[in-house]
Amino acid sequence: MFRRNGSRFDEAIVHEKVLFEGEPGVIGKGFLNHYSIRDFEHLLYKNRLYAVLMAEKKFAKGKKSHGVLLAALRGLLTFVQIYVFRLGFLDGGRGLLYAVIYAQYTFNKYAGLWSLEQQSKQ
């Protein structure tokens, strides 16, 4: 949390940072609930939006996709990481859904980067 007065966001396309003067404060006790997703449709919308924005960010930085096959492999590895190594399977259906959606995001990000590379060659 921060005071809006004298604060602003940086110019990053994704994962903006708050720029402010002074020292940050600390919340003493309690919890801060942050509900960034309203429903499943909103989750899919944000998944697509952030994949496109991250592909554009990587393309602008000159990063390479190394092809659609590697995009699929990255998606598969993301699924395994979330579902197996981060124990997503313990969360039942929600864990499976989260792992699949995150894998889809990863695939879309690198497939989008590949698509931008193809467009720039024309």
C-alpha positions as a Markdown table, in Angstrom:
| # | Residue | x | y | z |
|---|---|---|---|---|
| 1 | Met | 0.0 | 0.0 | 0.0 |
| 2 | Phe | 1.2 | 3.5 | -0.7 |
| 3 | Arg | 0.0 | 7.1 | -0.7 |
| 4 | Arg | -1.3 | 8.2 | -4.1 |
| 5 | Asn | 0.0 | 11.7 | -3.5 |
| 6 | Gly | 3.5 | 11.9 | -4.9 |
| 7 | Ser | 3.4 | 8.4 | -6.3 |
| 8 | Arg | 3.2 | 7.1 | -9.8 |
| 9 | Phe | 3.7 | 3.9 | -11.9 |
| 10 | Asp | 6.7 | 3.4 | -14.1 |
| 11 | Glu | 6.3 | 2.9 | -17.9 |
| 12 | Ala | 6.6 | -0.9 | -18.0 |
| 13 | Ile | 4.1 | -2.7 | -20.2 |
| 14 | Val | 3.6 | -5.5 | -17.7 |
| 15 | His | 4.5 | -5.8 | -14.0 |
| 16 | Glu | 4.6 | -2.0 | -13.4 |
| 17 | Lys | 6.3 | -0.8 | -10.3 |
| 18 | Val | 5.2 | 2.0 | -8.0 |
| 19 | Leu | 7.6 | 4.9 | -7.8 |
| 20 | Phe | 7.4 | 7.0 | -4.6 |
| 21 | Glu | 9.4 | 9.1 | -2.4 |
| 22 | Gly | 10.1 | 8.4 | 1.3 |
| 23 | Glu | 10.2 | 5.2 | 3.2 |
| 24 | Pro | 7.7 | 2.4 | 2.7 |
| 25 | Gly | 5.4 | 1.6 | 5.6 |
| 26 | Val | 4.5 | -1.7 | 7.2 |
| 27 | Ile | 1.1 | -3.1 | 8.0 |
| 28 | Gly | 1.4 | -4.2 | 11.6 |
| 29 | Lys | -1.2 | -6.9 | 12.0 |
| 30 | Gly | -3.9 | -8.5 | 10.0 |
| 31 | Phe | -4.3 | -9.7 | 6.4 |
| 32 | Leu | -4.7 | -7.9 | 3.1 |
| 33 | Asn | -7.1 | -9.8 | 0.8 |
| 34 | His | -6.4 | -9.2 | -2.8 |
| 35 | Tyr | -8.9 | -10.6 | -5.3 |
| 36 | Ser | -7.5 | -9.8 | -8.7 |
| 37 | Ile | -9.7 | -12.2 | -10.6 |
| 38 | Arg | -13.5 | -11.8 | -10.6 |
| 39 | Asp | -14.6 | -15.0 | -12.4 |
| 40 | Phe | -13.4 | -17.6 | -14.9 |
| 41 | Glu | -14.1 | -15.4 | -17.9 |
| 42 | His | -12.0 | -12.6 | -16.4 |
| 43 | Leu | -9.2 | -15.1 | -15.7 |
| 44 | Leu | -9.2 | -16.2 | -19.3 |
| 45 | Tyr | -9.2 | -12.5 | -20.5 |
| 46 | Lys | -6.2 | -11.6 | -18.2 |
| 47 | Asn | -4.4 | -14.8 | -19.3 |
| 48 | Arg | -4.7 | -13.8 | -23.0 |
| 49 | Leu | -3.9 | -10.1 | -22.3 |
| 50 | Tyr | -0.8 | -10.8 | -20.3 |
| 51 | Ala | 0.5 | -13.4 | -22.8 |
| 52 | Val | 0.2 | -10.9 | -25.6 |
| 53 | Leu | 1.8 | -8.1 | -23.6 |
| 54 | Met | 4.7 | -10.3 | -22.5 |
| 55 | Ala | 5.3 | -11.5 | -26.0 |
| 56 | Glu | 5.4 | -7.9 | -27.2 |
| 57 | Lys | 7.8 | -7.0 | -24.3 |
| 58 | Lys | 10.1 | -9.9 | -25.2 |
| 59 | Phe | 10.0 | -9.1 | -28.9 |
| 60 | Ala | 10.9 | -5.4 | -28.1 |
| 61 | Lys | 13.9 | -6.6 | -26.1 |
| 62 | Gly | 15.1 | -8.8 | -29.0 |
| 63 | Lys | 14.4 | -12.1 | -27.3 |
| 64 | Lys | 13.9 | -15.2 | -29.5 |
| 65 | Ser | 11.1 | -17.8 | -29.3 |
| 66 | His | 13.1 | -20.7 | -30.9 |
| 67 | Gly | 9.9 | -21.9 | -32.5 |
| 68 | Val | 6.4 | -23.2 | -31.7 |
| 69 | Leu | 7.7 | -26.6 | -30.7 |
| 70 | Leu | 9.7 | -25.1 | -27.9 |
| 71 | Ala | 6.7 | -23.0 | -26.9 |
| 72 | Ala | 4.7 | -26.2 | -26.5 |
| 73 | Leu | 7.6 | -27.8 | -24.5 |
| 74 | Arg | 7.8 | -24.7 | -22.2 |
| 75 | Gly | 4.0 | -25.0 | -21.6 |
| 76 | Leu | 4.3 | -28.6 | -20.8 |
| 77 | Leu | 7.2 | -28.0 | -18.4 |
| 78 | Thr | 5.2 | -25.2 | -16.7 |
| 79 | Phe | 2.4 | -27.7 | -16.2 |
| 80 | Val | 4.7 | -30.2 | -14.6 |
| 81 | Gln | 6.3 | -27.5 | -12.4 |
| 82 | Ile | 3.0 | -26.2 | -11.1 |
| 83 | Tyr | 1.1 | -29.5 | -10.9 |
| 84 | Val | 3.8 | -31.8 | -9.7 |
| 85 | Phe | 6.7 | -29.9 | -8.1 |
| 86 | Arg | 4.6 | -27.2 | -6.5 |
| 87 | Leu | 2.1 | -29.9 | -5.4 |
| 88 | Gly | -0.8 | -28.5 | -7.3 |
| 89 | Phe | -2.3 | -32.0 | -7.4 |
| 90 | Leu | -3.0 | -31.6 | -3.7 |
| 91 | Asp | -5.5 | -28.9 | -4.5 |
| 92 | Gly | -7.7 | -31.2 | -6.6 |
| 93 | Gly | -9.6 | -29.6 | -9.5 |
| 94 | Arg | -8.4 | -26.1 | -8.7 |
| 95 | Gly | -4.8 | -27.2 | -8.8 |
| 96 | Leu | -5.3 | -28.9 | -12.1 |
| 97 | Leu | -7.1 | -25.9 | -13.5 |
| 98 | Tyr | -4.4 | -23.5 | -12.3 |
| 99 | Ala | -1.6 | -25.7 | -13.8 |
| 100 | Val | -3.4 | -26.0 | -17.2 |
| 101 | Ile | -4.2 | -22.2 | -17.3 |
| 102 | Tyr | -0.6 | -21.3 | -16.4 |
| 103 | Ala | 0.8 | -23.7 | -19.0 |
| 104 | Gln | -1.6 | -22.2 | -21.6 |
| 105 | Tyr | -0.3 | -18.7 | -20.7 |
| 106 | Thr | 3.3 | -19.9 | -21.1 |
| 107 | Phe | 2.6 | -21.5 | -24.4 |
| 108 | Asn | 0.6 | -18.4 | -25.7 |
| 109 | Lys | 3.4 | -16.1 | -24.6 |
| 110 | Tyr | 6.1 | -17.9 | -26.6 |
| 111 | Ala | 3.8 | -18.7 | -29.5 |
| 112 | Gly | 2.9 | -15.0 | -29.6 |
| 113 | Leu | 6.6 | -14.1 | -29.7 |
| 114 | Trp | 7.1 | -16.6 | -32.5 |
| 115 | Ser | 4.2 | -15.0 | -34.4 |
| 116 | Leu | 5.7 | -11.5 | -34.0 |
| 117 | Glu | 9.0 | -12.9 | -35.3 |
| 118 | Gln | 7.2 | -14.3 | -38.4 |
| 119 | Gln | 5.4 | -11.0 | -39.0 |
| 120 | Ser | 8.7 | -9.0 | -38.8 |
| 121 | Lys | 10.2 | -11.2 | -41.5 |
| 122 | Gln | 7.5 | -10.3 | -44.1 |
